[in-house]
Amino acid sequence: MSLNFILLNLTIFVIKQINRNFVENMRKNLTIIGGGFASWIAASVFAENGYFIDIFEGKKESFGSQQITPNGWKALSNLIETKTIEKYFEPFYSIYIKKLNANNNLEVLYFRDLLEQNYIYGSIERKFIINSFKNHALKNSAIKIHKSSITNIISNNNYNELINDKGQIYEAKLIIGSDGINGISKKFVVGYSNFIKKKKIYRAISFDESAYKLSKTILQVLIHLNGYYVIYPTIINNKKATNYIFVPQNNNTELPSLNHQILNYLIPEDLDWKSTYASFNDGEKTSIYKNGLFLFGDSGFAIPPHTAQAGNQILEDAVYIKKLLNENYDFYETVDIFIKERYLKKDMIAKKSKIVGEILNAQKLTKYFRDIAFKTNGSNLINKIMDPIWTTENYE
């Protein structure tokens, strides 16, 4: 074998390696950890911009419905074709805040007409909206779905090594972690934190026709001595239903027993309540990025549940990221701008949500001032809190 032949083959090999590395560097590869609401929204946005995605879905279960507030609907309209989901969207035309008073009678504290102010507000089944974004993502780019969960993340120079629950190892450079506030992604970026709080929430769904008729087109907040209910119409598995949430005064409070004839039509006694927890950051200021891993959704910034903004802010976040990607910012630039521009607003919304929770769960003398405030100045009070949240920036 001549020296020239060896040199020729060696040159060809080197050129192939250079081309392979060039193509690999030019190809935008992204790994997403998690398979829920935030994960598939992120996958949809990045897939539209030519990213090749590996998504580790794990075992993700969804339950009940997602409230879509006016800002959430505007964001949703910017992300997917809403005509395909309109028939699964159950609208709210009004909001009532009521109280079960000392005489065991329902007392209206506040009413708001949403149609009068041209607000689009309603609910969509969580499972359906996740599948909508999943289907949208799968149309746009090469996506590989892994039916496993990431259990460990190890930094290795410019890459991270991901280890799944089957012991398999994957290399990843650009990663979105959206596996929740207690997920492995958050622990990798932040470490273990004592600032993560859990709020106990009871959830239930009813397909009772009478309950649906009493809840149709209305978002009702019903204040009880031990907490408050949120009741609204929805569509589950293509069936008309009513979604129930009970937010107790504290995590030791049990579900109350209702002995009220009218309320038992609205809140059936045979509901199968499920005890869940909403996790949120309590005053914690932490990073949401480390070594190529960007925390998105609840993993990055969880919001207390009292203003129904956790999911709606994820939709807004996605629209903002979509705008940056459309302006040809790369992954690192997008993350850097996102942190600077969106973090402060989300912190403001989290603080407002905490205040709303304290108002609705007010006790002793404070609850009397709350009731008077709702009755005499409810519109100004609610508008001051909610309108800045519902009015969004134009990210188009």
N, C-alpha and C positions, 0 to 999 in steps of 0.2 A: 504494500500500500504506500503510494508516494506521499511525500510531505505536502505537496500542493493539494492533493485530495483531502488529506486530513484537515489542512487549514481551511479549505472551502467548506467542508462540513461543519467545522467549528464556527465559521463565520455565519453560516445559515442558522445554526442553533442559537447563536447570540442574538441574531436579528429577530428570530421567532420569539425569544424570551423578552426582548425589548418591546416588540409589538404586543405580546400578551400582557405585559405589565402596563403598557400604554392604554390598551383597551380596558383593562381592569380598573385603571385609575379614572378613565373617562366615564366608565359605566357607573351610574349612581346607584349603589347598593345600600339598602336600608333594612335594618332588623327592627321589628316591633315586638315588644314583650307584652302580652295581654291580648285578650280576644273579645273585649266588651265594647261598650258605647264609645269611649274615647279612642280605643285602638283602631276600630274600623273607620271612624271619622278621619283619623290621621292617615290611615292607609289610603283612603279615598282621595284625599288632597294631594299626597305625595305621588300616588300612582298617576294622577292627572298630569303631573309634571315630569314624567318619564323615569321615575325611580323603580328599580327592581327590588321587590320586597319579600323578605322572609318574615312571616308572622307566627309567633308561638301562641296559639289560642288557649291552650290548657283546658281546664274544665270551668267554663264560665256559664253561670246560670243568670237569667234575667227574670224579674218578677214585676208585675203590675205595669203602670203607665208613667210616662214622663210628661210633666207639665211643660208645655211650650209657651213661654211668656212672649209678649210682643217683640222684644229684642231677639229672642230665640227663633221666632218665625222668620224674621228678616234675615238672620244668619242662615237658617235652613234653606231659604229660598235662593241664597247665593251659592249653596253647596251642591244641591241636587234639584232635579225637576220636581217641584212640589205637586204638579198635576197628578203624578203617580201615587201620591200619598194622601190627597185631599179626602178621598172617600173613607180613609181610615183615621182621619183627624176629627175628633169630637170637639166642637167649638164651645166656648163659654161666652155668653152674652152679658153676664152680670156677675158681680161679686157681692156676697153678703157676709158680714161679720155679725154673728149672733151670740147670745149668752143665755145659758140656762140659769135663771135667777133663783133667788131664795125660795120663791113660791113654786118652783119646778115648772115655770113657764118659759117659753122661748121669747127672748127680747132682742129686737133688731138694734144693733149699735151703729151699723154703717152699711150703706149701699152704694155701689158704683155701677154705672151703665157703661159697658165697654163699647157697645155699638155707637153710642153717641160720640165717643172720642176716636172712633175708627181704629180701635185696637184689635188686633188678631191674637186671640189667646185661646188655648185649648189643650188637648191631651192626645198623645199617641202611645200605643203599646210599645214598651221598651224593646221587646223581642222583634217587633216589626221594624222599628227604626234602625236597629242594629243590622238586620238583614238587608234593609234598603241601602245602607252605606256599604255593606259587604258586596252586594251585587253591583253597585256602582263602581267600587274599586276593582273588581274582577274584570270589568269591561275595558279598563284603561291600560293595564300594564301587566308584566309578568309577576305574578304573586304566588309564592309557595307557602302553603298552610301546613304548619307542624302541629299535630294533635298532642302536644306535650307542654309541660310547664318548665320555665327556667327556675332552677333552685339555687344556683350560685353564679356569681360574676367575678372574674379575676382579671385585673389589669395586667396587660402584657405588652409593654412598650407602646406602640401606636394603636394596638388592637386590644379588644377585650375578649376573653374566652368565656363563653356561655356554656354552662353545664345544665342539662335538663334532667327531669326526674327519672330518665332511663339511663343516666350516666354518660350520655353522648356529649361530645364537646364540639362547639361551633366557634369559629372566629368571626368577629363583627367589629366594624370600625365606626359606622354611624348607627346609633340605636335610639329608638324612642321607647321609653319605659312608661307603660300605661296600665300597670297591673295593680293599681290601687295604693292607698296611703300606707298600707301595711305590707306591700309587695317587696320583692327582692330588689327592684329597681330603686325604690326610695331608700332602702337600707344601704345600697351601694353608693349612692350620691351623698346622702346625709348621715348615715349611721343610725343607730338607735336613738330615739328621741322621747323624752318625757312630756313633750308639748303636744303630742297627738292625743286628742280627746275623742271619746266615743259617746254619741247621743243615742239613747235607746228610742226606737220608733216601732210602733206596731202598724202592720199593714194587712189589708184584707181586700178581697174582691167579691162582689155579689152580682149574680145574673138575675136577681129577682126583678120582675117587671115593675112592680109597684115602687120599689126603691129607685129604679132608673127614671121613672116618670117624675118622681119628686126631685131628682137631681139634674135632670136634663137641662142643658144650656147654662147651668149655674155652678160657679165655684163657691162653696160654702165653707166658712171657717166658724166652727162652733166651739165657743169657750166654755170649758167645764172647770169645776173646782180643782180637779186633779191634773189638768192639762188642756189641750185643745185638739179638736178633730179638724181634718181637712177632707171634704167630701166633694167629688166631682164625677161627671159622666165620662165614660171612655168606651173603647171598643177592644175587646180581648178575644182573640181567635175568631174574628169576624162576627162576634156577638156583642150586642149592646150590654153594657155592664156599668157598675158603679165602683169607683176606686175609693178606698177608705184609708186614711192615715190618722193615727192618734199619736200625738207628741206629748209624752207625760211631763209633769213638772220637773221630775228628776229621774235618774235611772233606777231608783228603788220604787217608783210609783207603779202600781199595777193598773190594768184596764178597769175602768169604773163599770159598775152595774147600772144600767139605765132603766128606770121604772117610769117610763113616760110613753103614753099611748101613741102620740104623733111621732116621736123620735123612733119608736120601734118599727114604724113603717119605713122611715128613712134609713135607720141603722138596724137591720134585722138582727135578732138575737142569736141566730145560728151561724154567724160569720166565723170563718176559720182564720182567726188572727194569727199572724206570724210575727214573732219578735225579731227585729233586725237592728242594726246599728249604723248610724251615719257617722263616719269619722271626719274630723276636721282639725286644722291647725289652730291652736289657741295662742295667738300672739307670737308665733314662731316666724323668724326671718331666717330662711336658709337658702342655700343654692338649689337650683333645679337643673344644674348641668355639671357633669364631670366626665372627663376623658372620652368624649364622643357620645355620652349617654344623656339624652334630654328627657326630663320628666314632663309628661303631658297628661292633662286631665286631673283627676283626684290625686294622682301620684305627685304632681307638681304643686297643686294648690287646692286643697279641699275647702269647701265653703259650708258653713252651718246651714241646715236645711230649711230655715224659716222663711226664706224669700224665693224658694224654688229655683235657685240660680246655679246649682252645681252643673246640671246638664246644659243649661242655656249658655253659661259662660264657656263651656267646652266648644259649643257651636260657634260662638263669637271668636274664640281663640283660633279655631280652624280657618275661619274667613280671613283673619289677619295673616295667618301663615300662608294661605293661598295667595293673598295679595303680594307678599314678599317674594314668593316663588315665581309668580308671574312677572315680577320685575327682575328676574334672573339673579336673585341673591342665592348663593349656595347654602348648604345646610348650616355651616358654622355662622355665616353672616345672619341668616334667618333667626337662629337661636339667640344670637347676641342682641339683635334689634327687638325681638319678642320680649326678652327679659326686661329690657329697658322701658318698653312702651306699655306692656300689658300688666306687669306685676303690681304696680301701684293701684291701678283701677280694681284689680281683683282683691287687693287688700282692703280697699274702701268698701267694696260690696260685702266682703266677709264681716266687717265691723257692723255694717248696717243690718245684716242678717242676724247677727247676735243681738242687736238692740231690739229687733222685731220679736225675737224669741222671748226676750225679757219682758216686753210689753204684753204679749199674749199670755204669758204665764205669771203675770203679776199677782202678788198675794197681799193679804192684809189691807192696809189703808191705800196702798198704791193702786190696787185694782179699781177702787172707786174713782180715783182721779183718771185712770185709763178710760173707764166707761163714760165719764163725763166728757172727756176729750174726744172720744169717738162720736158721741152724740152731737156735740156742739161744733166741733171743728174737724170732723173725721176726714173730709175731703182734703183739706190743707195738710193734715198730718200724714195721710197716706201718700198724697202727691209728692210731698217733700222727700219722702223716703224712696218711693218706687219710680217716679218719673225719670230721674237721672239714670236709673238702671235700665228702664225700658227704652230710653232714647239712646240709640247707639250711634257710633261714628260711621261715616260712609267709607267702607273699606274696599269698595268696588274699583 
